[in-house]
Amino acid sequence: MGPNKFSFVDEGEALRQLGVDHDTLLSLVGEGRLRAYRGVGKGHFFKMADLAALAAALHPSAAEASATGEEHDEAESVPAEGSGPTRRQHDPAYKVHLRLVADLKWYDLSDDDLQTWVRELHPEGYPRQRTNITKVIARLERLLALMDDAATGWRNLPPGGAAKS
């Protein structure tokens, strides 16, 4: 784990730092091995120092490799002179979150909006748009399947369990 300018991080970053799933993170908190600090809403925050210590205990071989310099972290590499600071790309979990938030805008569209768009759709654009929509539906169905598979193994489900449509 490289240096971080924040002393606290959210649950998503804690999961990445520890290399565990959400259920395991909750178990570590419940066992008292990691202290969670309440955040706004449902999420919790964690101290970077606590995560680093726990990660070293959970993954001692990774901590040894890091201490001996065997591991190379691209985020810590120095940019070439004159190239300026490197911008870190979004991690996969955050990319999915951003896409889902953006896609919630579909709720803003009425059936009349959809019908108007289809009425104005140019015949040459139909195959491309149909392909795009089909691919999006397939990705969302895959995401639902992954979520459902993951939820079946969770011990710490919220009251009422997983929502089914």
Backbone bond lengths (Angstrom), bond angles and torsions (degrees), N, CA, C in turn:
res aa  C-N    CA-C-N  psi(-1)  N-CA   C-N-CA  omega(-1)  CA-C   N-CA-C  phi
1 M - - - 1.457 - - 1.516 109.52 -
2 G 1.299 115.87 125.12 1.442 120.31 -179.58 1.511 111.35 -81.44
3 P 1.321 116.81 172.11 1.452 119.90 178.30 1.514 110.39 -63.79
4 N 1.318 115.26 146.93 1.451 120.79 -178.84 1.511 107.59 -129.15
5 K 1.333 117.43 137.96 1.454 119.66 -178.04 1.533 112.33 -78.36
6 F 1.331 117.86 -8.26 1.452 121.31 179.62 1.526 109.54 -104.16
7 S 1.324 117.69 138.75 1.457 119.48 177.81 1.523 110.91 -87.22
8 F 1.343 118.25 -17.95 1.453 122.66 176.29 1.529 108.90 -124.47
9 V 1.329 115.92 146.01 1.464 121.10 176.60 1.522 109.00 -133.44
10 D 1.335 115.76 161.42 1.464 120.57 -179.15 1.535 111.14 -82.23
11 E 1.333 115.63 178.68 1.462 120.97 -177.41 1.519 112.69 -60.12
12 G 1.324 117.28 -41.45 1.460 120.46 -179.18 1.521 111.88 -59.23
13 E 1.322 115.87 -44.57 1.469 119.21 178.94 1.521 110.31 -69.50
14 A 1.320 118.24 -36.01 1.473 120.93 176.70 1.524 110.51 -61.08
15 L 1.330 116.84 -41.84 1.467 120.93 178.01 1.524 110.46 -60.32
16 R 1.327 117.08 -43.97 1.467 120.93 -179.77 1.526 111.24 -67.53
17 Q 1.330 116.70 -42.00 1.467 120.36 -178.67 1.533 111.28 -63.55
18 L 1.338 116.17 -38.98 1.465 120.25 -177.26 1.522 112.81 -88.06
19 G 1.328 117.15 -20.37 1.454 120.58 -178.45 1.520 112.20 69.22
20 V 1.341 116.53 37.85 1.466 121.83 -179.37 1.520 109.55 -125.95
21 D 1.339 116.20 169.21 1.459 119.92 175.57 1.530 109.69 -90.22
22 H 1.323 116.22 173.72 1.465 121.32 -175.01 1.525 111.94 -62.88
23 D 1.323 116.91 -39.56 1.462 121.05 -179.99 1.534 110.79 -61.97
24 T 1.326 116.05 -42.44 1.465 120.43 179.08 1.523 110.45 -66.00
25 L 1.333 117.04 -39.74 1.461 120.39 177.55 1.522 110.30 -59.40
26 L 1.330 116.99 -46.07 1.462 120.10 178.69 1.526 111.51 -63.12
27 S 1.327 116.71 -36.46 1.468 120.34 177.53 1.531 110.48 -65.21
28 L 1.320 117.38 -42.21 1.465 120.89 178.90 1.528 110.96 -62.00
29 V 1.325 116.27 -38.72 1.464 120.36 176.79 1.530 109.42 -67.71
30 G 1.335 116.97 -45.90 1.466 121.40 -179.57 1.524 112.77 -61.54
31 E 1.334 116.89 -34.55 1.471 121.94 179.21 1.527 111.89 -78.21
32 G 1.329 116.78 -7.68 1.455 120.52 -178.85 1.521 113.84 81.69
33 R 1.318 118.58 11.37 1.465 121.87 179.97 1.525 111.38 -81.10
34 L 1.339 116.17 -16.98 1.457 121.28 179.92 1.517 108.21 -144.45
35 R 1.331 116.10 132.80 1.463 120.37 179.41 1.520 109.85 -92.81
36 A 1.328 115.64 130.14 1.463 122.05 177.23 1.521 108.66 -103.97
37 Y 1.311 115.82 141.09 1.461 122.23 177.36 1.518 107.77 -112.43
38 R 1.326 116.40 131.29 1.465 121.50 -178.06 1.514 111.16 -62.79
39 G 1.318 113.69 137.23 1.455 120.27 175.42 1.510 108.80 -113.24
40 V 1.308 116.64 -174.65 1.450 121.73 176.24 1.528 107.31 -75.58
41 G 1.300 118.17 132.94 1.458 121.04 -178.62 1.510 110.85 84.36
42 K 1.323 116.30 -142.99 1.456 120.88 -174.26 1.522 113.61 -91.80
43 G 1.321 118.24 -20.53 1.459 121.42 -173.45 1.514 114.01 -76.39
44 H 1.328 114.43 163.13 1.452 122.22 176.46 1.520 108.85 -120.44
45 F 1.327 115.05 164.49 1.446 121.59 175.92 1.514 108.76 -122.27
46 F 1.325 115.79 156.38 1.454 121.60 -176.17 1.518 109.16 -135.70
47 K 1.338 116.21 146.27 1.461 121.00 177.13 1.520 108.83 -74.92
48 M 1.323 115.76 135.20 1.458 121.02 177.91 1.520 111.28 -58.94
49 A 1.329 117.30 -40.23 1.466 120.31 -179.05 1.533 110.28 -63.19
50 D 1.344 117.11 -39.87 1.467 120.42 178.28 1.525 110.75 -64.93
51 L 1.332 116.31 -40.59 1.465 120.49 179.27 1.525 111.33 -65.28
52 A 1.323 116.06 -42.29 1.466 119.94 -179.95 1.524 110.81 -61.98
53 A 1.320 116.92 -43.75 1.464 120.79 -179.92 1.534 110.80 -65.45
54 L 1.331 116.75 -43.10 1.458 120.25 -179.36 1.532 110.68 -68.93
55 A 1.327 117.43 -39.48 1.469 120.47 178.43 1.527 110.41 -61.40
56 A 1.341 117.00 -39.74 1.466 120.51 178.08 1.526 110.44 -64.63
57 A 1.335 117.34 -36.30 1.465 120.84 178.91 1.531 111.14 -73.08
58 L 1.332 116.94 -37.56 1.462 120.93 -178.72 1.520 112.17 -76.06
59 H 1.318 116.93 -33.93 1.471 122.23 -175.07 1.526 109.59 -129.88
60 P 1.333 118.53 69.01 1.471 120.18 -175.46 1.527 113.42 -61.18
61 S 1.324 119.00 -33.96 1.470 120.24 -179.76 1.526 111.16 -66.12
62 A 1.331 117.31 -36.22 1.474 120.83 178.20 1.527 110.10 -69.01
63 A 1.336 116.68 -37.84 1.463 120.17 179.06 1.522 110.29 -65.87
64 E 1.357 117.80 -39.36 1.467 121.59 177.88 1.521 110.96 -65.01
65 A 1.335 116.53 -43.75 1.465 120.20 179.92 1.519 110.69 -61.87
66 S 1.308 116.08 -40.04 1.464 120.85 179.70 1.523 110.36 -67.04
67 A 1.340 116.86 -39.99 1.457 121.04 -179.02 1.519 111.75 -68.00
68 T 1.317 117.64 -33.41 1.469 120.94 -179.53 1.516 112.53 -88.52
69 G 1.334 116.66 -3.74 1.459 120.46 177.61 1.511 113.54 81.69
70 E 1.332 118.63 15.12 1.456 121.41 179.76 1.512 112.58 -73.40
71 E 1.303 116.35 -21.89 1.454 120.87 -175.98 1.522 108.19 -97.21
72 H 1.329 117.17 138.75 1.461 121.06 177.36 1.512 108.25 -116.65
73 D 1.302 116.06 120.65 1.461 121.47 -178.51 1.518 108.46 -105.13
74 E 1.353 116.34 118.31 1.463 120.45 -179.03 1.516 112.40 -60.79
75 A 1.332 117.91 -32.03 1.462 120.95 -178.34 1.520 110.83 -65.90
76 E 1.354 117.98 -22.77 1.453 120.92 -178.93 1.525 112.32 -94.49
77 S 1.317 117.96 -6.44 1.455 119.91 -177.16 1.526 110.06 -68.08
78 V 1.311 115.14 147.96 1.455 120.99 -177.81 1.517 108.48 -86.81
79 P 1.334 118.25 130.63 1.457 119.70 179.02 1.518 110.78 -68.16
80 A 1.330 116.09 155.32 1.463 121.21 178.85 1.518 108.96 -61.04
81 E 1.318 115.23 149.47 1.460 120.00 -177.79 1.524 110.60 -58.42
82 G 1.330 115.46 130.97 1.447 120.92 178.63 1.515 114.72 84.69
83 S 1.335 116.87 -5.82 1.463 118.13 -178.36 1.518 112.63 -84.49
84 G 1.334 117.11 -11.36 1.454 120.60 179.24 1.519 111.31 80.53
85 P 1.316 116.16 176.98 1.467 119.78 -177.90 1.523 111.18 -68.45
86 T 1.321 115.93 146.04 1.463 119.49 177.07 1.514 108.38 -87.30
87 R 1.307 115.62 143.65 1.459 120.72 179.39 1.522 108.46 -100.67
88 R 1.293 116.28 126.58 1.443 121.29 -177.95 1.524 110.23 -78.55
89 Q 1.326 116.46 132.34 1.461 120.96 178.33 1.529 109.60 -73.48
90 H 1.325 116.61 156.60 1.456 120.98 177.48 1.520 109.58 -64.58
91 D 1.321 115.33 142.27 1.454 118.46 176.33 1.527 108.47 -73.29
92 P 1.339 117.94 161.07 1.468 120.88 -175.01 1.537 114.39 -56.47
93 A 1.325 117.08 -42.94 1.474 118.90 -178.63 1.525 111.17 -62.57
94 Y 1.321 116.90 -40.24 1.455 120.01 -179.63 1.523 110.96 -70.21
95 K 1.335 117.31 -35.60 1.467 120.29 176.78 1.525 110.52 -61.07
96 V 1.333 117.37 -43.05 1.470 120.27 178.56 1.529 109.48 -64.55
97 H 1.330 116.75 -43.67 1.474 120.54 178.44 1.533 110.94 -57.67
98 L 1.328 116.59 -47.34 1.472 119.85 -179.84 1.519 111.45 -60.78
99 R 1.331 116.91 -42.39 1.460 120.58 -179.35 1.525 110.30 -64.20
100 L 1.349 116.83 -43.41 1.464 119.40 -179.84 1.524 111.41 -63.84
101 V 1.321 117.09 -40.03 1.469 120.42 178.55 1.520 109.34 -64.05
102 A 1.325 117.33 -43.71 1.466 120.29 179.27 1.528 110.76 -63.91
103 D 1.326 116.21 -39.88 1.461 119.88 -177.82 1.526 113.37 -72.05
104 L 1.318 118.15 -14.40 1.461 120.14 176.13 1.522 111.26 -65.09
105 K 1.298 116.97 -14.80 1.467 121.00 178.64 1.525 111.29 -65.10
106 W 1.337 118.14 -15.88 1.464 120.63 176.69 1.520 110.93 -60.06
107 Y 1.322 117.67 -26.51 1.460 120.83 178.50 1.525 111.78 -66.03
108 D 1.322 116.04 -22.32 1.464 120.64 -179.96 1.524 112.50 -74.91
109 L 1.327 117.10 -15.18 1.462 120.83 -175.49 1.526 110.81 -91.47
110 S 1.314 114.86 131.38 1.461 119.44 176.27 1.529 109.21 -87.60
111 D 1.320 115.85 169.12 1.457 119.74 176.00 1.527 110.22 -63.16
112 D 1.331 117.11 -34.03 1.472 120.62 176.32 1.532 110.82 -62.04
113 D 1.347 116.68 -40.32 1.466 120.36 177.29 1.526 110.35 -59.57
114 L 1.329 116.55 -46.20 1.466 120.93 -179.48 1.529 110.66 -62.78
115 Q 1.340 116.94 -44.35 1.461 120.50 -179.58 1.525 111.32 -63.82
116 T 1.320 117.16 -38.10 1.461 120.68 178.70 1.524 110.36 -65.04
117 W 1.329 116.41 -42.45 1.465 119.98 179.05 1.526 110.76 -61.43
118 V 1.329 116.69 -44.84 1.468 120.95 -179.36 1.531 109.94 -64.83
119 R 1.316 116.86 -40.11 1.464 121.11 179.77 1.526 110.54 -62.20
120 E 1.325 116.87 -34.69 1.465 121.28 -177.93 1.528 112.81 -91.81
121 L 1.329 117.37 -2.49 1.461 121.73 -179.63 1.520 110.23 -66.74
122 H 1.311 116.04 127.89 1.461 121.11 179.20 1.527 108.75 -77.50
123 P 1.332 118.21 138.05 1.468 120.66 -179.59 1.527 114.24 -53.17
124 E 1.328 117.44 -33.90 1.468 119.31 178.88 1.526 112.04 -68.28
125 G 1.328 117.62 -25.86 1.462 121.56 -179.81 1.521 113.72 -85.29
126 Y 1.332 115.98 -15.16 1.466 120.34 -176.17 1.532 113.32 -55.58
127 P 1.338 120.03 -53.44 1.475 118.45 -177.05 1.534 113.20 -59.11
128 R 1.317 116.40 -42.03 1.471 120.27 -179.83 1.518 111.13 -64.77
129 Q 1.339 117.34 -47.02 1.463 120.84 -178.57 1.532 111.34 -65.69
130 R 1.341 116.41 -38.94 1.466 119.98 179.14 1.525 110.29 -64.46
131 T 1.330 116.64 -41.28 1.471 121.15 177.51 1.521 110.65 -62.78
132 N 1.327 116.97 -45.25 1.467 120.70 179.06 1.526 111.17 -59.67
133 I 1.320 116.91 -47.70 1.467 121.06 -178.62 1.526 110.61 -63.33
134 T 1.316 117.05 -42.26 1.468 121.19 179.33 1.528 110.86 -61.71
135 K 1.336 117.28 -41.79 1.461 120.74 178.94 1.529 111.52 -66.01
136 V 1.322 117.10 -39.58 1.465 120.88 178.56 1.531 109.90 -64.02
137 I 1.314 117.09 -45.16 1.468 120.92 179.18 1.527 109.75 -60.09
138 A 1.326 118.03 -43.62 1.467 121.58 179.71 1.535 111.03 -61.77
139 R 1.340 117.58 -40.92 1.475 120.52 179.29 1.525 110.40 -65.81
140 L 1.329 116.90 -42.93 1.462 120.28 -179.57 1.534 111.14 -66.40
141 E 1.331 116.96 -38.84 1.464 119.80 176.50 1.524 110.66 -64.27
142 R 1.336 117.79 -38.21 1.467 121.56 176.64 1.522 110.41 -64.31
143 L 1.333 117.27 -42.29 1.458 121.24 178.45 1.524 110.66 -62.12
144 L 1.334 117.50 -42.60 1.467 120.38 177.30 1.522 111.28 -61.18
145 A 1.321 117.51 -42.93 1.464 120.91 179.25 1.524 110.87 -62.54
146 L 1.330 117.80 -42.82 1.463 121.16 178.28 1.524 111.34 -63.58
147 M 1.343 116.32 -41.96 1.460 120.65 178.88 1.528 110.68 -63.39
148 D 1.338 116.70 -45.33 1.464 120.47 -179.63 1.526 111.09 -63.43
149 D 1.342 117.27 -41.83 1.465 120.92 177.46 1.521 110.92 -60.95
150 A 1.330 116.93 -44.61 1.464 120.94 -179.70 1.517 111.17 -65.19
151 A 1.334 117.01 -40.61 1.466 120.92 -176.52 1.526 112.54 -67.31
152 T 1.320 117.59 -26.48 1.469 118.97 -179.78 1.521 111.72 -64.93
153 G 1.328 118.35 -25.88 1.458 121.14 -179.24 1.513 114.58 -96.86
154 W 1.317 117.74 -2.91 1.465 119.59 -177.81 1.516 111.11 -72.13
155 R 1.307 115.39 134.87 1.464 121.03 174.09 1.519 110.01 -91.03
156 N 1.307 117.48 -27.70 1.465 122.45 -173.91 1.519 110.90 -106.34
157 L 1.326 117.23 64.36 1.471 120.88 177.30 1.517 109.46 -81.55
158 P 1.318 117.00 147.55 1.459 119.62 174.66 1.522 110.36 -64.54
159 P 1.330 118.43 161.11 1.468 120.10 178.73 1.526 110.52 -53.32
160 G 1.314 116.92 134.77 1.454 121.75 -179.71 1.516 112.13 94.35
161 G 1.343 118.29 -9.30 1.453 121.82 176.76 1.513 112.68 72.10
162 A 1.308 115.27 -165.34 1.466 121.51 -179.02 1.516 110.32 -73.97
163 A 1.312 115.41 138.32 1.472 120.28 178.70 1.518 109.22 -76.63
164 K 1.284 116.83 133.27 1.474 122.18 176.09 1.516 108.26 -114.01
165 S 1.316 115.75 143.78 1.465 118.44 178.96 1.495 110.99 -95.66
